[in-house]
Amino acid sequence: MTTSSTRRTFLAGSAAAAAVGAAAGCSFDKTAGDGGGDGAKASINVNSFGPRPTFIENFNPFSPTDGVIGSNYLYDTLGYADVNNKYEIVPWLAESIDFDPEARKATVTLRDDATWSDGEKITTADLVYTVMELPKQAEKQKATVTSYDFEVTAVDDLVAEVTWSEETADISGDRTLAAVPLYPKHVFSTEDLATFTNADPVTSSPLVVDAFTPQRVSFAVREDHFMGAWDHIGTVNWTPYGSAEIGKSMVLQGTMDMATLSLQNAEDTIVAKGNHYWTVELVGTESLIFNTAKAPLDDRNVRRAIYAALDTDQIHSLFDIGLASTSPTTMDEKIFGEAVAEEYRVQHAADHEAAKKFLADGGWSVEGGKLVKDGESYPVSFKTVADYVNWSTWSDGVKAQLKDVLGLDVAVLKIPDAQIWDQFGTGEFEIGMNWVGGGPHLSAVYADFHSKDALPIGESSDGNYGRIQNPELDELLDASRVEYDETKLVELSKQMQKIVVEEGYCAPFNASASFLEASGKNFEGFPQSPLGEGDIVPRPYGPEGWQTMAKLKPIA
């Protein structure tokens, strides 16, 4: 079957000179005047990074000192999943992705008109480099890069064959493949990935870095991109802000045109003032995660007691961004429908008596705010992202409720975004807050719970932060990855849901969502809210963002 705009799947420059400039605190501006965009065209100010006061002049996505976290402004993907259209795969740098799941292979045909910003043609050599060669180079040079469970062979400059082994085959492989960003082989293959700053990046996106200062990065819109020049916008600026409240004020003032803030009471504070706000529901959940490799969270009774004690509706009200509590399976019925087991189609609700009984059944007591069993006392801590105002606020609610219901004193540790994910990866936590239950294919929902990723504490795991090890769940996961009959796949999913809920491997709060807003001061042409059928999600980055911005028109 061919992945195209109509396909649906069952839901479920000089591096040395740049380094000297950055070290000296200098900025560069390749053009004079308005930042390099067409002087007759407008500039748009965007942010998709969250609160961060300044940028560092380093555009190398593989460097440990990446200073801008902006790869999705520079390196586009083969395709993207249209979450507003049942996760349809839409080709982008690829002309098509022809995926044959039972044969465990795919054929990728690249666009004939796609070029790098230096004029070099984008070819399958770049795809082979990205998937096959770049990970090996990064390993030797001690850089960080994504590795893939498939192999790529070039047929010619535009066509490549992709194959999966029987052990790594996945019927949702088209989604993984579509999300691959291409990197220019002629740029990165000759560099040391750990030290290269890539200050003048060669891009595949419609943007090219035009000017840099620590307070703003300006991109000029390429005329040689396959999209062509945009009608009204010639420059896109990254604009930082110091806090969510400052970001909101910038949207209201029109000094930031598009952002990704989650805001309280957005209808009253943003929309009613003539601006735009979209909540785009996604698969997966925002959830507590439990480190099952550490006592006392290695006991399912403790995990289930903690979840049963929590009133997630009340916790949401502490920072209300319009999210509702969800199924304990991580699978929201609004997204997955009848694939959610009937007994789990209700939102999570607190059950204080059940919480206390879980502890008693496990032989646990609470003394001095700590969990006690067999004479051993266990303090418990909860790590959350300090930069995420909603998570940070909700964590205080978790602490208060566990104290009120169970007498448990939980130490809340609010860790900066730049540090917490490494700590989760190496298992340096007891309870954490994270996104859980990816997808959208049913085989992928609990993929991160597979024992193969349950690495010893201290070793970094890409997915199984909770170090879950369950042979029965592994068997179901393996079977679901190669099951082509949808009825059988749903049954496998329901069996997995039962295990996840009864073992208390996570504590889902709400369905994940993207929060997007746009100022109404400077541009018109944004889609309606909520999004209608066929509307492009108005992200301030990536293929959807480029298509959104290309349609905007300055308000006279």
QUIFENGI-V817952 format. One record per helix or strand of 3 or more residues. SS is the DSSP state (H for helix, E for strand). FROM is the first residue (numbers start at 1). LEN is the number of residues. Records with the same first field share a line. If there is no record, write none. Layout:
# QUIFENGI-V817952
SS = FROM-LEN  FROM-LEN
This chain:
# QUIFENGI-V817952
H = 15-9  71-4  124-18  173-6  185-4  244-10  266-4  271-3  300-10  312-6  333-7  342-3  352-10  389-18  417-9  447-3  451-3  471-11  486-18  542-10
E = 42-5  79-4  88-4  94-7  105-6  151-4  159-5  207-7  216-6  233-7  276-15  365-3  370-4  376-3  380-6  410-6  431-6  506-13
